[in-house]
Each structure stands twice: as C-alpha cells, then as structure tokens.
C-alpha cells in the first residue's frame, strides 16, 4: 500500500515536471517570437534569444505578479466565509442557465 502511494506520487511529480517544462518552454518561445516580431521594429531594440526570453518572462513575473499572483485579489480576499457563501448564492440566483 505504501509502496503504491510512493510510486503514484513519483509518477505524478515526474508528470508535473514534464508538463511544467513544456509549458515554460512554450511560454518562453511565445515571448521570444513576440519580442522579435514587435520590439525591434517599434523601438529599434535588438532581437533576443530563448534564454533571454525566459529571463524576461521571469523578470516580468517578479515585477508584475510576484507571490500575490498565487492568491485571490481584491475584495474577495477580505470576505469572510459567510460573505463568500452569500455572494455565491446571490450570483447563482442572478445568473440562471438558459433553457431552450
């Protein structure tokens, strides 16, 4: 039982690393392509490479998102659980599914 849990966790962790690496590489490639397509012609700045694009993506995360990008922002964060429940209920009553 314990060995199966460890194996399942290992598979989950390895899968997460693989998918995470693919996502980071894809986002880095997107930043690279967008930068090299727009910035040199608009601002006359040089083209960048893949690792510079990843660095730029990391820098923008630090400057603009940071750790606060991981938790809810705005008034939702300051609501008590009861207020959140009332808000959700009000939204459910307000937004009814369309039936045909």
ABEGO torsion letter per residue (X at the ends): XAAAAAAAAAAAAAAAAAAAAAAAAAAAAAAAAAAAAAAAAAAGBBBBBAAAAAAAAAAAAAAAAEAAAABBBEAAAABBAAAAAAAAAAAAAABBBBBX
